[in-house]
């Protein structure tokens, strides 16, 4: 028997998002799966600061609850606006700062 086919989730984000210092920006993350969205769906946002080699996890959605990670400069300024049942994993970052420059990655898992 050959390898079992993996059922991919396709995740879509904007390539570049621009915001002005002090304003807010929505980081949109939509996804599509041929499977129904399970109760165990999880969404994780990572941030890699410009010029940094490390990325940190800044947000989780798991077991039906959003969790803002207690690290970095985002914890007071982040808002969950997604809705997994609508295949949306978006967040908003308020009160933008120069230090927010970098790469944000949205990772979605829909087990099993």
Steps between C-alpha positions, in 0.01 A plus 500: 500500500619849422509793740160623606404832345526797729204731505649844480361818640565793271576819690477843341650821637584836353850523367565845643309705749580863568388706796592832652650531845226538761229355278382139479528234235308180433714197420261286307534125481241299316521130435329234299472130556305232321435348843250640747654729757553291812444612858874451551604755240798705614640825366839641595647837403878544505702819473855536376637848551681659209868406520436228757559131442251386762127494477276507805148374543272795576151350478322163526149391438428152637207308650266780395690768694737778393821540701730798465852386581660680791817587310626787293341838458169384355316363800326826595430597140362192334139417426355175366248570223498159334228240480622148420153386397521763226857389423644823634801525732557875491643720774526876546806676637426836659722800564762403244865570573814497287608186684204311350681483166560141404339183378176365643409140425163333544502124555175300498457136601174311463546157660467216441 
